[in-house]
Amino acid sequence: MARGRSLLAYAATRGLLAIPMLLILLTAVFFILRVLPGDPVLALWGGREPPPEIVEAARHELGLDKPPWLQYLDYMSRVFRGDLGRSIGEFYRGKPVWGEISSRLPATVELSVGSMLVASSVGIVTGVVSGARRDTRLDVVLRLYGTVIWVIPIFWLGVLFQIVFAIWLGWLPPHGRWQGTDFPHPVTGMYTIDSLLERNPAHFWTALRHLVLPCLTLGLVLSGFFTKTVRANMLRTITADYAEAAHARGVPGRKIVTRHAFRNALVPVVTVLGLQFAILFAGAVITEKTFSIDGIGLLLLESVVSKDMTMIQGIVVVYATIIVGVSLVIDILGAVVDPRIRL
């Protein structure tokens, strides 16, 4: 019972700490957008000079003539009511921000989950093998892989994959999420999940083929982090006292790696998964642009171009909420795996 109460108290504390983190992020984005050069009202006319009375009327309608602190209070009150406002950009002018985000969020979630599966599976395997084969040729190769893949530009790797696997070999589609008009019945908005729900293997295979290249691109880049992190922790756990004791008892080296070193090496990796999700969403913006995936990353780029402040703020709210929520779950899982974290 004591352990349950301790875990519950830890989870409650982390949840309370997540609230000011979210507020600070939203506050920073709100004021940064208002000190950047450019005028969202003038941007609606595409660089033309509208009459001053029209500009003033638009400012009043959008609430931009109010003092910044009053705009901030109005915005935060709407956010807590679940109202993200309406777009003021040239692309989505007048449309509800949440409506645009919710229609594109499933594509980003599908891409992010697939990329994280690639990153974690490839990175953990290469990190474990590299740590277990320390100072061998294989270790050198895998260390080089982890360093090089981590610094490769996402757009460059994506274009390379498109040229090789889509254009030259013709194995996979080069862009988009779907071909044709026979879409899966919308339930979650994620084509792979919706195809499974309707039990349609052809639809699932189509959705999966479109995900392979973007998920490989983003996942392989992120796998470099896992390779280096897992290897470093493997080296630490392999030389720990309990591993040395197991070796002295005659336990085979492979069992020491799989039963002792590997499990303990993953504990620090779990604790930084929340940070990786933040990096993952940043990479998703570039990946969606490269592969023409209609997700919220592409929506963010379009909103920045048109200086659509309400849309940018709404996307940041969604991004921040997801990242903070995932980080909270990761923190709790880390506390379950390693009770010392709660101390």
C-alpha positions as a Markdown table, in Angstrom:
| # | Residue | x | y | z |
|---|---|---|---|---|
| 1 | Met | 0.0 | 0.0 | 0.0 |
| 2 | Ala | 2.8 | 2.4 | 0.8 |
| 3 | Arg | 4.3 | 1.9 | -2.6 |
| 4 | Gly | 0.9 | 2.6 | -4.3 |
| 5 | Arg | 0.5 | 5.8 | -2.3 |
| 6 | Ser | 4.1 | 6.9 | -3.1 |
| 7 | Leu | 3.5 | 6.3 | -6.8 |
| 8 | Leu | 0.2 | 8.2 | -6.7 |
| 9 | Ala | 1.8 | 11.1 | -4.9 |
| 10 | Tyr | 4.6 | 11.2 | -7.5 |
| 11 | Ala | 2.1 | 11.2 | -10.3 |
| 12 | Ala | 0.1 | 13.9 | -8.7 |
| 13 | Thr | 3.2 | 16.1 | -8.2 |
| 14 | Arg | 4.3 | 15.6 | -11.8 |
| 15 | Gly | 0.8 | 16.4 | -13.0 |
| 16 | Leu | 0.7 | 19.7 | -11.0 |
| 17 | Leu | 4.2 | 20.7 | -12.3 |
| 18 | Ala | 3.0 | 20.1 | -15.9 |
| 19 | Ile | 0.4 | 22.9 | -15.6 |
| 20 | Pro | 2.9 | 25.8 | -15.1 |
| 21 | Met | 5.1 | 24.3 | -17.9 |
| 22 | Leu | 2.2 | 24.5 | -20.3 |
| 23 | Leu | 1.2 | 28.0 | -19.2 |
| 24 | Ile | 4.8 | 29.3 | -19.6 |
| 25 | Leu | 5.0 | 27.9 | -23.1 |
| 26 | Leu | 1.7 | 29.4 | -24.2 |
| 27 | Thr | 2.6 | 32.7 | -22.7 |
| 28 | Ala | 6.0 | 32.8 | -24.4 |
| 29 | Val | 4.5 | 31.9 | -27.8 |
| 30 | Phe | 1.7 | 34.5 | -27.4 |
| 31 | Phe | 4.1 | 37.4 | -26.8 |
| 32 | Ile | 6.8 | 36.3 | -29.3 |
| 33 | Leu | 4.2 | 36.3 | -32.1 |
| 34 | Arg | 3.4 | 39.9 | -31.3 |
| 35 | Val | 6.9 | 41.2 | -31.3 |
| 36 | Leu | 7.9 | 39.5 | -34.6 |
| 37 | Pro | 8.1 | 41.8 | -37.6 |
| 38 | Gly | 5.1 | 41.8 | -40.0 |
| 39 | Asp | 1.4 | 42.6 | -39.6 |
| 40 | Pro | -1.2 | 39.8 | -39.9 |
| 41 | Val | -3.8 | 42.3 | -41.1 |
| 42 | Leu | -1.7 | 43.6 | -43.9 |
| 43 | Ala | -0.7 | 40.0 | -44.8 |
| 44 | Leu | -4.4 | 39.4 | -45.7 |
| 45 | Trp | -4.0 | 41.7 | -48.6 |
| 46 | Gly | -0.9 | 39.9 | -50.0 |
| 47 | Gly | 1.4 | 42.9 | -49.7 |
| 48 | Arg | -1.0 | 45.5 | -51.1 |
| 49 | Glu | -1.8 | 48.7 | -49.2 |
| 50 | Pro | -5.5 | 48.7 | -48.1 |
| 51 | Pro | -7.2 | 51.9 | -47.0 |
| 52 | Pro | -6.4 | 52.8 | -43.4 |
| 53 | Glu | -10.1 | 52.7 | -42.3 |
| 54 | Ile | -10.3 | 49.1 | -43.5 |
| 55 | Val | -7.1 | 48.2 | -41.6 |
| 56 | Glu | -8.5 | 49.7 | -38.4 |
| 57 | Ala | -11.8 | 48.0 | -38.8 |
| 58 | Ala | -10.1 | 44.6 | -39.3 |
| 59 | Arg | -7.9 | 45.2 | -36.3 |
| 60 | His | -10.9 | 46.0 | -34.2 |
| 61 | Glu | -12.8 | 42.9 | -35.4 |
| 62 | Leu | -9.8 | 40.7 | -34.6 |
| 63 | Gly | -9.2 | 42.4 | -31.2 |
| 64 | Leu | -5.7 | 43.5 | -32.3 |
| 65 | Asp | -6.4 | 47.1 | -31.2 |
| 66 | Lys | -6.5 | 46.1 | -27.6 |
| 67 | Pro | -3.5 | 46.3 | -25.3 |
| 68 | Pro | -1.3 | 43.1 | -25.4 |
| 69 | Trp | -2.1 | 42.2 | -21.8 |
| 70 | Leu | -5.8 | 42.3 | -22.5 |
| 71 | Gln | -5.4 | 40.2 | -25.7 |
| 72 | Tyr | -3.5 | 37.7 | -23.5 |
| 73 | Leu | -6.2 | 37.5 | -20.9 |
| 74 | Asp | -8.9 | 37.1 | -23.6 |
| 75 | Tyr | -6.8 | 34.4 | -25.3 |
| 76 | Met | -6.1 | 32.4 | -22.2 |
| 77 | Ser | -9.7 | 32.5 | -21.1 |
| 78 | Arg | -10.8 | 31.1 | -24.5 |
| 79 | Val | -8.1 | 28.4 | -24.4 |
| 80 | Phe | -9.3 | 27.1 | -21.0 |
| 81 | Arg | -12.9 | 27.0 | -22.4 |
| 82 | Gly | -11.6 | 24.9 | -25.3 |
| 83 | Asp | -12.0 | 27.7 | -27.9 |
| 84 | Leu | -8.9 | 28.2 | -30.0 |
| 85 | Gly | -10.5 | 31.0 | -32.1 |
| 86 | Arg | -10.8 | 31.4 | -35.8 |
| 87 | Ser | -8.1 | 31.7 | -38.4 |
| 88 | Ile | -7.0 | 35.1 | -39.6 |
| 89 | Gly | -4.6 | 34.0 | -42.3 |
| 90 | Glu | -5.1 | 34.1 | -46.0 |
| 91 | Phe | -5.3 | 30.3 | -46.4 |
| 92 | Tyr | -8.0 | 29.4 | -43.8 |
| 93 | Arg | -9.5 | 32.8 | -43.0 |
| 94 | Gly | -12.6 | 32.6 | -40.8 |
| 95 | Lys | -12.4 | 28.8 | -40.3 |
| 96 | Pro | -12.4 | 27.4 | -36.7 |
| 97 | Val | -8.8 | 26.7 | -35.6 |
| 98 | Trp | -9.7 | 23.5 | -33.8 |
| 99 | Gly | -11.6 | 22.2 | -36.9 |
| 100 | Glu | -8.6 | 22.5 | -39.1 |
| 101 | Ile | -6.2 | 21.0 | -36.5 |
| 102 | Ser | -8.5 | 18.1 | -35.6 |
| 103 | Ser | -8.9 | 17.1 | -39.3 |
| 104 | Arg | -5.1 | 17.0 | -39.7 |
| 105 | Leu | -4.0 | 15.7 | -36.3 |
| 106 | Pro | -4.5 | 12.0 | -37.1 |
| 107 | Ala | -2.0 | 12.2 | -39.9 |
| 108 | Thr | 0.7 | 13.6 | -37.6 |
| 109 | Val | -0.1 | 11.1 | -34.8 |
| 110 | Glu | 0.2 | 8.2 | -37.3 |
| 111 | Leu | 3.5 | 9.5 | -38.6 |
| 112 | Ser | 4.9 | 10.2 | -35.1 |
| 113 | Val | 3.9 | 6.8 | -33.7 |
| 114 | Gly | 5.4 | 5.0 | -36.7 |
| 115 | Ser | 8.6 | 7.0 | -36.6 |
| 116 | Met | 9.0 | 6.3 | -32.9 |
| 117 | Leu | 8.6 | 2.6 | -33.4 |
| 118 | Val | 11.3 | 2.7 | -36.1 |
| 119 | Ala | 13.6 | 4.9 | -33.9 |
| 120 | Ser | 13.3 | 2.9 | -30.8 |
| 121 | Ser | 13.5 | -0.6 | -32.4 |
| 122 | Val | 16.5 | 0.3 | -34.6 |
| 123 | Gly | 18.2 | 2.4 | -31.9 |
| 124 | Ile | 17.8 | 0.0 | -29.1 |
| 125 | Val | 19.1 | -3.0 | -31.1 |
| 126 | Thr | 22.1 | -1.1 | -32.4 |
| 127 | Gly | 22.9 | 0.4 | -29.0 |
| 128 | Val | 22.7 | -3.0 | -27.2 |
| 129 | Val | 24.9 | -4.7 | -29.8 |
| 130 | Ser | 27.4 | -1.9 | -29.8 |
| 131 | Gly | 27.7 | -1.9 | -26.0 |
| 132 | Ala | 27.9 | -5.7 | -25.8 |
| 133 | Arg | 30.7 | -5.7 | -28.5 |
| 134 | Arg | 32.7 | -2.9 | -27.1 |
| 135 | Asp | 35.8 | -1.8 | -29.1 |
| 136 | Thr | 35.2 | -4.3 | -31.9 |
| 137 | Arg | 34.8 | -3.4 | -35.6 |
| 138 | Leu | 31.0 | -3.8 | -35.3 |
| 139 | Asp | 31.0 | -1.4 | -32.3 |
| 140 | Val | 32.9 | 1.2 | -34.4 |
| 141 | Val | 30.5 | 0.8 | -37.3 |
| 142 | Leu | 27.4 | 1.2 | -35.1 |
| 143 | Arg | 28.9 | 4.1 | -33.2 |
| 144 | Leu | 29.6 | 5.8 | -36.6 |
| 145 | Tyr | 26.1 | 5.1 | -37.7 |
| 146 | Gly | 24.6 | 6.7 | -34.5 |
| 147 | Thr | 26.7 | 9.8 | -35.0 |
| 148 | Val | 26.2 | 10.2 | -38.7 |
| 149 | Ile | 22.4 | 9.4 | -38.9 |
| 150 | Trp | 21.7 | 11.8 | -36.0 |
| 151 | Val | 23.1 | 14.8 | -37.9 |
| 152 | Ile | 21.7 | 14.0 | -41.4 |
| 153 | Pro | 19.1 | 16.6 | -42.4 |
| 154 | Ile | 15.7 | 15.0 | -42.5 |
| 155 | Phe | 14.7 | 16.6 | -45.8 |
| 156 | Trp | 17.8 | 15.4 | -47.4 |
| 157 | Leu | 17.3 | 11.8 | -46.3 |
| 158 | Gly | 13.6 | 12.0 | -47.3 |
| 159 | Val | 14.4 | 13.2 | -50.8 |
| 160 | Leu | 17.1 | 10.4 | -51.1 |
| 161 | Phe | 14.5 | 7.8 | -50.1 |
| 162 | Gln | 12.0 | 9.2 | -52.6 |
| 163 | Ile | 14.5 | 9.0 | -55.4 |
| 164 | Val | 15.7 | 5.5 | -54.7 |
| 165 | Phe | 12.7 | 3.6 | -53.5 |
| 166 | Ala | 9.9 | 5.5 | -55.2 |
| 167 | Ile | 11.3 | 6.8 | -58.5 |
| 168 | Trp | 14.2 | 4.4 | -59.3 |
| 169 | Leu | 12.8 | 1.1 | -57.9 |
| 170 | Gly | 9.1 | 2.0 | -57.8 |
| 171 | Trp | 8.5 | 0.0 | -54.7 |
| 172 | Leu | 6.7 | 2.7 | -52.6 |
| 173 | Pro | 4.6 | 5.8 | -53.2 |
| 174 | Pro | 6.7 | 9.0 | -53.2 |
| 175 | His | 4.3 | 11.3 | -51.2 |
| 176 | Gly | 0.9 | 11.7 | -49.7 |
| 177 | Arg | -1.1 | 9.4 | -47.4 |
| 178 | Trp | -3.4 | 7.7 | -49.9 |
| 179 | Gln | -4.0 | 7.0 | -53.6 |
| 180 | Gly | -7.4 | 7.1 | -55.2 |
| 181 | Thr | -10.8 | 8.0 | -53.7 |
| 182 | Asp | -11.7 | 4.8 | -51.9 |
| 183 | Phe | -10.7 | 5.9 | -48.4 |
| 184 | Pro | -11.2 | 3.8 | -45.3 |
| 185 | His | -14.4 | 4.5 | -43.3 |
| 186 | Pro | -13.4 | 7.4 | -41.0 |
| 187 | Val | -13.4 | 6.5 | -37.4 |
| 188 | Thr | -10.0 | 7.7 | -35.9 |
| 189 | Gly | -8.7 | 9.5 | -39.0 |
| 190 | Met | -5.6 | 7.3 | -39.0 |
| 191 | Tyr | -5.8 | 5.2 | -42.1 |
| 192 | Thr | -4.0 | 2.2 | -40.8 |
| 193 | Ile | -6.3 | 2.0 | -37.7 |
| 194 | Asp | -9.4 | 2.6 | -39.7 |
| 195 | Ser | -8.4 | -0.1 | -42.2 |
| 196 | Leu | -8.0 | -2.6 | -39.4 |
| 197 | Leu | -11.3 | -1.6 | -37.8 |
| 198 | Glu | -13.1 | -2.2 | -41.1 |
| 199 | Arg | -11.1 | -5.4 | -41.6 |
| 200 | Asn | -9.9 | -4.4 | -45.1 |
| 201 | Pro | -6.4 | -5.8 | -45.8 |
| 202 | Ala | -6.1 | -3.9 | -49.1 |
| 203 | His | -6.8 | -0.6 | -47.4 |
| 204 | Phe | -4.3 | -1.4 | -44.6 |
| 205 | Trp | -1.6 | -2.3 | -47.1 |
| 206 | Thr | -2.2 | 0.9 | -49.0 |
| 207 | Ala | -2.0 | 3.0 | -45.9 |
| 208 | Leu | 1.1 | 1.2 | -44.7 |
| 209 | Arg | 3.0 | 1.6 | -48.0 |
| 210 | His | 2.4 | 5.4 | -47.8 |
| 211 | Leu | 3.8 | 5.4 | -44.2 |
| 212 | Val | 7.0 | 3.5 | -44.9 |
| 213 | Leu | 9.2 | 6.2 | -46.4 |
| 214 | Pro | 8.3 | 9.1 | -44.1 |
| 215 | Cys | 8.4 | 6.9 | -40.9 |
| 216 | Leu | 11.8 | 5.5 | -42.0 |
| 217 | Thr | 13.1 | 9.0 | -42.7 |
| 218 | Leu | 12.2 | 10.5 | -39.4 |
| 219 | Gly | 12.7 | 7.3 | -37.4 |
| 220 | Leu | 16.2 | 6.5 | -38.6 |
| 221 | Val | 17.3 | 10.1 | -37.9 |
| 222 | Leu | 16.0 | 9.8 | -34.3 |
| 223 | Ser | 17.5 | 6.3 | -33.9 |
| 224 | Gly | 20.9 | 7.8 | -33.7 |
| 225 | Phe | 20.0 | 9.2 | -30.3 |
| 226 | Phe | 18.8 | 5.8 | -29.0 |
| 227 | Thr | 21.9 | 4.1 | -30.4 |
| 228 | Lys | 24.3 | 6.4 | -28.5 |
| 229 | Thr | 22.2 | 6.5 | -25.3 |
| 230 | Val | 21.6 | 2.8 | -25.1 |
| 231 | Arg | 25.3 | 2.0 | -25.8 |
| 232 | Ala | 26.5 | 4.4 | -23.1 |
| 233 | Asn | 24.1 | 2.8 | -20.5 |
| 234 | Met | 25.0 | -0.7 | -21.6 |
| 235 | Leu | 28.7 | 0.0 | -20.9 |
| 236 | Arg | 27.8 | 1.3 | -17.5 |
| 237 | Thr | 25.6 | -1.6 | -16.6 |
| 238 | Ile | 27.9 | -4.3 | -18.0 |
| 239 | Thr | 30.7 | -3.1 | -15.7 |
| 240 | Ala | 28.4 | -2.7 | -12.7 |
| 241 | Asp | 28.9 | -4.8 | -9.5 |
| 242 | Tyr | 25.9 | -7.1 | -10.1 |
| 243 | Ala | 27.1 | -7.9 | -13.6 |
| 244 | Glu | 30.6 | -8.6 | -12.4 |
| 245 | Ala | 29.1 | -10.9 | -9.6 |
| 246 | Ala | 27.0 | -12.8 | -12.2 |
| 247 | His | 30.1 | -13.2 | -14.4 |
| 248 | Ala | 32.0 | -14.6 | -11.3 |
| 249 | Arg | 29.2 | -17.1 | -10.7 |
| 250 | Gly | 29.7 | -18.5 | -14.2 |
| 251 | Val | 26.7 | -16.9 | -15.8 |
| 252 | Pro | 27.2 | -16.8 | -19.6 |
| 253 | Gly | 27.9 | -13.4 | -21.1 |
| 254 | Arg | 24.8 | -13.5 | -23.2 |
| 255 | Lys | 22.5 | -13.9 | -20.2 |
| 256 | Ile | 24.3 | -11.1 | -18.4 |
| 257 | Val | 23.6 | -8.8 | -21.3 |
| 258 | Thr | 19.9 | -9.8 | -21.8 |
| 259 | Arg | 18.8 | -10.4 | -18.2 |
| 260 | His | 20.8 | -7.8 | -16.3 |
| 261 | Ala | 22.6 | -5.1 | -18.4 |
| 262 | Phe | 19.9 | -4.7 | -21.0 |
| 263 | Arg | 17.0 | -4.2 | -18.6 |
| 264 | Asn | 18.9 | -1.7 | -16.5 |
| 265 | Ala | 20.2 | 0.2 | -19.5 |
| 266 | Leu | 16.7 | 0.9 | -20.7 |
| 267 | Val | 15.7 | 2.8 | -17.5 |
| 268 | Pro | 17.4 | 6.0 | -18.4 |
| 269 | Val | 16.2 | 5.7 | -22.0 |
| 270 | Val | 12.6 | 5.5 | -20.8 |
| 271 | Thr | 13.0 | 8.7 | -18.8 |
| 272 | Val | 14.1 | 10.8 | -21.8 |
| 273 | Leu | 11.4 | 9.5 | -24.2 |
| 274 | Gly | 9.4 | 12.6 | -23.4 |
| 275 | Leu | 12.2 | 14.8 | -24.8 |
| 276 | Gln | 12.3 | 12.6 | -27.9 |
| 277 | Phe | 8.6 | 13.2 | -28.5 |
| 278 | Ala | 9.3 | 16.9 | -28.6 |
| 279 | Ile | 12.1 | 16.4 | -31.1 |
| 280 | Leu | 9.9 | 14.0 | -33.0 |
| 281 | Phe | 7.1 | 16.6 | -33.5 |
| 282 | Ala | 9.7 | 19.1 | -34.7 |
| 283 | Gly | 11.0 | 16.6 | -37.2 |
| 284 | Ala | 7.5 | 15.8 | -38.2 |
| 285 | Val | 7.0 | 19.3 | -39.6 |
| 286 | Ile | 9.9 | 18.9 | -42.0 |
| 287 | Thr | 8.9 | 15.3 | -42.9 |
| 288 | Glu | 5.3 | 16.3 | -43.7 |
| 289 | Lys | 6.6 | 19.0 | -46.0 |
| 290 | Thr | 9.0 | 16.7 | -47.7 |
| 291 | Phe | 6.4 | 13.9 | -48.3 |
| 292 | Ser | 3.4 | 16.3 | -48.8 |
| 293 | Ile | 1.5 | 14.8 | -45.8 |
| 294 | Asp | -1.4 | 16.9 | -44.8 |
| 295 | Gly | -0.8 | 17.0 | -41.1 |
| 296 | Ile | -0.5 | 19.8 | -38.5 |
| 297 | Gly | 3.2 | 20.2 | -39.3 |
| 298 | Leu | 2.3 | 21.3 | -42.8 |
| 299 | Leu | -0.5 | 23.4 | -41.4 |
| 300 | Leu | 2.0 | 25.1 | -39.1 |
| 301 | Leu | 4.3 | 26.0 | -42.0 |
| 302 | Glu | 1.4 | 27.5 | -44.0 |
| 303 | Ser | 0.3 | 29.5 | -40.9 |
| 304 | Val | 3.7 | 30.9 | -40.4 |
| 305 | Val | 3.9 | 32.0 | -44.0 |
| 306 | Ser | 0.6 | 33.9 | -43.7 |
| 307 | Lys | 1.3 | 35.1 | -40.2 |
| 308 | Asp | -1.9 | 33.4 | -38.9 |
| 309 | Met | -1.4 | 34.1 | -35.2 |
| 310 | Thr | -4.5 | 32.3 | -34.0 |
| 311 | Met | -3.7 | 29.2 | -36.0 |
| 312 | Ile | -0.1 | 29.1 | -34.8 |
| 313 | Gln | -1.2 | 29.6 | -31.2 |
| 314 | Gly | -3.7 | 26.8 | -31.6 |
| 315 | Ile | -1.2 | 24.4 | -33.1 |
| 316 | Val | 1.3 | 25.2 | -30.2 |
| 317 | Val | -1.5 | 24.5 | -27.7 |
| 318 | Val | -2.1 | 21.0 | -29.2 |
| 319 | Tyr | 1.7 | 20.3 | -29.6 |
| 320 | Ala | 2.4 | 21.4 | -26.0 |
| 321 | Thr | -0.5 | 19.5 | -24.6 |
| 322 | Ile | 0.6 | 16.3 | -26.3 |
| 323 | Ile | 4.2 | 16.7 | -25.4 |
| 324 | Val | 3.5 | 17.5 | -21.7 |
| 325 | Gly | 1.0 | 14.6 | -21.6 |
| 326 | Val | 3.4 | 12.1 | -23.1 |
| 327 | Ser | 6.2 | 13.4 | -20.8 |
| 328 | Leu | 3.9 | 12.9 | -17.8 |
| 329 | Val | 3.1 | 9.3 | -18.8 |
| 330 | Ile | 6.8 | 8.6 | -19.4 |
| 331 | Asp | 7.7 | 10.0 | -16.0 |
| 332 | Ile | 5.2 | 7.8 | -14.3 |
| 333 | Leu | 6.4 | 4.7 | -16.2 |
| 334 | Gly | 9.9 | 5.5 | -15.3 |
| 335 | Ala | 8.9 | 5.7 | -11.6 |
| 336 | Val | 7.2 | 2.3 | -12.0 |
| 337 | Val | 10.3 | 0.7 | -13.6 |
| 338 | Asp | 12.8 | 2.4 | -11.2 |
| 339 | Pro | 11.3 | 3.3 | -7.8 |
| 340 | Arg | 14.4 | 5.3 | -7.0 |
| 341 | Ile | 13.1 | 8.1 | -9.3 |
| 342 | Arg | 10.4 | 8.9 | -6.7 |
| 343 | Leu | 12.9 | 9.7 | -4.0 |
